[in-house]
């Protein structure tokens, strides 16, 4: 280390009694110092507030090196606790007397057991001297730190200047792996590297290196400290999983003999490890060592019964029986299919308790099973903000002298959206990622019933932070003047602080400011040790005091590694809510970043519901309108309520080409809106007056959108007291509440319901009689609106007539009009649905026998059936189209009466053309034989009617030419096509 110069920042303390910074533990600086070692003697040189130019370049680079110092020490913690120091290119075990002191070893063990190798002073004192008072524990800690620094860097003349064990604010920080190598950290690093590599050979090599490092339990001499025990168990779990994965890799490349070694090592440590036993039996069986495999099973069952009083898993028992019968290949196939490496690793849970990471795990929001879908852009924006905060923290101290706003960036994220859109889920995902990056996370959620409780949201935040060890009561008790106001928020702190009597009573404003300053100071203190993420869920329910404290903190946490995330529903904030002007001011100051959460696309909803049949997914896509919460709740309801009939619906869809809207109708008849969704919708509606709720309930009959003229005419028809001004007032109330939206200008104004499920919810609340009455009234209004051009609104009129129980012939009239309009627009699925309605209503009117029908009714039925047949054939449902055309022929045969020869020939030509349509249904599926038979039936009809020539004969000949062409008989196809052409020309000449 001779001639090596390193640079570090340190906070200095002047020691003056009147210095507030020193009294509160803040100190001065930080200042840069250069450390140089010559001939074993280290000197420190003051640099200033700014680092040297060469170091400045490194600090400003995108990825500055974490440390410039080579490894100085090695600490072995796995199976032993040993300190090694390099001397003359060799590593020698440290045997100094200081190393034998229990308190020195305990302090080092505590630091090595915690993430980042850092601990607060209060945490160390509570762990090492829990029964001592603060002064005694603090004195002991200072002496222990001094001794440990001497041990780590004996060449230092002033141990306080140690760069291997530093004091930052109120915490202790041990140097990183690049300076103090620790075998446990190296083990975990190799393991993480192995899990990220895609090459099996490289992964096996890394796992082998990691297994060599693991020499036994982590710090085996310590048996009581929770931190050490937690990490010991975590490392043991990782080691067991490593050995299993190493065995799997060797089994996969048929290196069975070498696969047995890690399994034997694992079973020596844990004879009841079922995953290892299964792999050992497989390997031994493949090596034809069946006797050893059976003995391994017997040893395992004995250990399992002795230690846990349980029996092996059925898979293990089946494996044993297969090997016992000599069928090793079946056993191997059985186990390899039923047990993955991840599942095998989970079997270790039988004998291990809470893992190290679980000891620090924070419950983030709610439990969720589905992955986050469709929020990559929003998550990337938030992660970039976290990354910027991390990078800013590294250079915050050197940039403290810059003007206030030159490097200002938002440190608060507001996720804005409607209920169920995924705000909380997105915040959960961000929090999980922050935890993995070493951030501390504190959550709070407030409910509508708590919106009148002052500071409720911040009380939950501080208690959550304390529960997870981010701050301790003993720590703040040392600064009573600063933190005493916190006892207002947290009454459990009251006994920690002495009573403070002021010469003159403080005003309410002063009391409030002291509380805000105490909260800010506490968050600053926490952030000095670890970056902090605060999540304020459902912030729209926050009281005025919480909102004001939120604004105060957001403005003053600039430059600190603290990020605030709030979720709120903009439509839940009334105009009088104090949060509205606060957010407006904060956005103008650019200290918050507002991210609107948009609905998911249909493709993203389909990915979310990929486990459901396609017809159900289409239904949910329509109903959920991009809301993931609604989609998942509907999916659960679909699975529980109509799963038995789902396959039936899907089969019907494929066999009869049911239109998507018809599938939705089938589902709607069976599906009840989930209570969770109904509660959300009812909460939104509860803010409206009864008159407004009644108006929207009536409007729900019209569907998802409506115009003012239509709703006005409907209201006048059902409510004699309704007038234009009253209706406008109610609509404006609904718009302000976010229940409906307004589009258009002038006389072309449309009102749209906030969500399709709200329409369903309001509609379901109407009685059956009221629904029918409103539907009939809606049909009357629409008939008046579309008088003279009924075909444009016929589809809407049909829906209301059917739902209102109108006369069948009236329904048939409008269904035929709507069907013809859709048919002319080539919208065949919609036309099919409308023609089906018309046919069903006409069948109901006629009854079971066609003899009861009039001539016009039979003609209309034949026309509707023919159009329905064409719509189904165009969509590829050939079998049903064939049956429909055959039914047309049957209806036409019943409607004939005594006719003239000319009329008889005309009807015969129509029948022949229908046979040609039936032939097309066979031709389209490649069955030219049946298609030709149908054409011959058509020719027979023409001969019987003595029809010679004409368009009907030409059409049949032209169709027959296709049959011969399809069969490869091109000469006959050419002949038929030529004959068809001649017949067409003759028919044109006669006209």
C-alpha positions, 0 to 999 in steps of 0.5 A: 500500500506504499505510495497509494493515495485514497480520497474520502469525505468526512463530517467534522465537529467543532465541539462548540457548545453553541453550535447547533449543527454539532449539538444535533449531530449534523456536523460541518462539511462534509470535507474531502481528505486524502489518505497516503501511506508511506512506510506503514504510516498513514497521513491525512491531508485536508482537500476542501469541500470539492474533490481533486479534478481527477476524482471529480471526473470519476464522480461525474461519470455515469457509473463511478467506481464504488471504491478505489482501494484494493482488498486490504483484508479477508474475513472468513465467516462460513464455518469459522470466524477468521480475519486475514491480512495480506503481508508480503504477498501472502494472507496471514491469519490475524492473531492479535489480542484485540481479535480475541475480545468478544465485543470486537468480534460481536460488533464486526459480526453484526455489521457483516450480518446486515445489508450494506454492512451498516448499522445505526448506533442505537441498533448496535447498542440494543444488540450488544448491550440491551440492558445497559443505559444509553450513556454506558452503552454509548461509551462501550460502543465508542471503545469497541469501535476504536479497538476494531479500527485498530484491528482493521488498520493497525498502521493508522496513527489516528484510528478515527480516520479509518476508511474501513470502518466509518462513522456516518451521521449516527451509523457505522459503515464497514467497507465494501467487498472491494476493500474487505473481502467476506466469503459469505458475500462472495458466495452470494455474488457467485450464486447470483452470477450463476443464476443470471447466466444462460450457459449451463457450463458457466453456471456449473462452474460458478456453482462449484466455486460457490460450493467450495466457499461454503465451509459451514454455518455462518458465524457458528460461534454466535447462537443468539443474535437474530440478525446473525441467525437470519442470515445463517439460515438464508445462506444455508438455504442458498447452499442447499439450493446450490447443491440441488441445482449443481446435481441437476446440471450434472444429471442433465449431462449424464455425469451421474457419478459427480452428481452424487457428490453434492447430494451426499454432502447435502444429505450429510448436513440434512438427512431429511432433505427429500429433494436430495433423496429423490435425485440420489435415488435417480442417479443411483438407479441409472448407475445400476446401483439399485441396492444403494438407492433403496437403502438411501430411501430407507435412511430417509424415511427413518430420518423423516419419521424420527425428526418430523414424524411425517411420511415421504411425499407420494412422488418419493414413494412412487419413485421407491416402488418403481426402483424396487420393481426394477423399472428405473426408467419409469421412475426417472420419467415420473420424478423429472416431470413432477419436480423442477429445481425450484420446487425441489429447493422449496422442499428445504422449507421443512427443516429451515425457518425464516430466511435472512431476506424474509427477516427484512421483508416488508409486506408491500401492499396487497397480495397479488398473483397475476403479473403486472401487464401493460405498465412498462412505460410508467414503471420505467419512468418511476424507476428512472426517478429512483435511479436519479435519486440514487445517483444524486445522493452520491454527489449531493454533498458536493453539489450542496453549494449550488443555487437552490433550483439548479439541480431540482427534480421531482421527488414525488410521484402521483399515480392518478386514475379511476378505481381499479385501474392499477395505481396500487398494483403499480406502486407495489411493483415499484416498491418490490423493485426498490426493496431489491435495490436496497431501499427502505419502504414504508406504506400507508393506506387510508380509508374513507371512514378515516378521512376526518382523522388528523394526520392519519396517513402520516401516523401510519407511515411513521409507525410502519417505518418504526415497525421495520426498524428504520428508526427507534424510540431510543434514537429520537429520545436523545433529541427531545427538543427536535422530536418531542412534537412527534408525540402528538402523532404517536402517543406511545412516544409521550413517555420518552420526552420530558415535559417542555414548558414555554415562557409563553404558549405557542400559537397553533401555527407554531405547534403545527410547524414544530410538528412538521419540522420534527417529521422532516428531521426524522425522514432526513435521519432515516434517509442518511442510512438508507434510501427511503420510499414512502407510499401513500395509498388512496391519498384522495381520502387524506384529511387537510392536515395530512395534505398540508404536511405532504406539501411541506415535505415535498418542498423540503426533501429536495436532494435527499434520497427520499421518494414519495409515491401517492395514489389517488382518484382525481374524480374522487376529489370534490372541488372543495377538497384542499388537496386540489389547490395544493396539487396545483401549486406543487405541479406549478413548482415542478416538485411532483410528477403526475402520471395518469394511469390509462386503461389497458388495451384489449390485447393487454386484457387478453394477456391478463386473462389468457387462462380463459376461453376466447369467447369469455375474454371477448366478453370481459374485454367489452365489459371491463373497458381496460380496467384490470381490476374489473377484468380480474373480478369478472374473470373470477365470476365467470369461472365460478358461475358459468364455467360448466357452460363455457365449453357449450358456448364456445362450441355453439360459437364455432358451430353456428357462428354466433356473433360476439354480441350474442355470446355476450348476451348468453353470458349476461343471462348467467352472470351476476356482477361481482360484489367487489365491482358493485361496491366500487360502482355504488360508492361512485353513485352514492355521491349523487342526489336521489333524483340524479341517480333515478335519471341515470338509472332511466338512462341506463336503459339506453345503453352506454351513451345517449343524447339530451333530446332522447333522455329529455323525451323519455323523462317527460314520458315517465315523469310529468314534473320533468323539464329541460332545466331540471334535467340539465341540472341533474346531468351537470351534477353527474358530470361533475361527479365523474359518472358521465362525460360530455362530448360534442357541441350545440345540438349534437351533444352526447353523454357517455357513461364513465364505465360500461359496468356502471350501465349494467349495475344501474340496469340491474337495479331496475325492477323487471316491470320498470325495465320493460316500461322504460324500454317501450318508452325508449322505442317510442322516442326513437321511432319519433326521432327516426321517422322517415328514415327508420332504417338508421335507428332500426337496430336500436329500436329492435333492442328496446322492442324485444326487451320491452316485450313488444308485439312480434310483428312490430319487432319483425318489421324493424329487425328486417329493416335493421338487418337489410341496412347491415347487409347492404353495408356488408356487416354480415355478423350484425345482419345475421343477429338481426335476421335471427331476431326477425325469424324467431319473432315471426316463428312465434307469431305464426306458430308451429304450423305454416298453414296458420300464416298468411301468404305475405307472412310466408313470403316474408319468412322465406325472404328472411331465411334466405338472407340469414342463410346468405349471411351464415354462408359468407361467414363460413358456417356452411352446414347451417346455411344449407339447412336454412336454404332447405327450409326456404324451399320448404316454406315456398312449397307451402305458400304456393296455390293455384298459379298460371303457367307463367307464375309456376315457371317463375317460382320454379326458377327461384327454386332452382337458384336456391338449389344453386345456393345449396350447391355453393355450400358444398362447393365451398367445402370442396365437396363437388360431388354433392354440389353437382347433385344439387345442381342436378336437382335444380335442373330437374325443377326447371325441366318439370316446369318446362323452363327452356333457357334463361338466367336460371339455366345459365347460373346452374351451368356456370356453377357446374363448370366450377365443379368440373374445374375443381375436379380437374376436368377442364374440357367439361368445365370449358364446355359448361362455361361456354354453354352458360355464356350462351344462355346469358347472352340469349337472356339479355337479347330477350330483354 
